[in-house]
């Protein structure tokens, strides 16, 4: 594990220390958990953005499914005659 130093804002130091004591965890542990969660959230947002760009490219190239087909499919959900999703 590498060592990185950081400056913690004064308004974060006291709540961080309090939480560390309450959870019986080190501040280091809590900071690492927060960074892990932040990085995971950022990766998910990046993935969603890439999916959005791909969907826009698909729409620009005319790869679209008619709204009525999608509506018919959605209305079939939960019925005995549930339809397969529409495809291109």
Beta strands, then each sheet from edge to edge (+ up, - down):
end
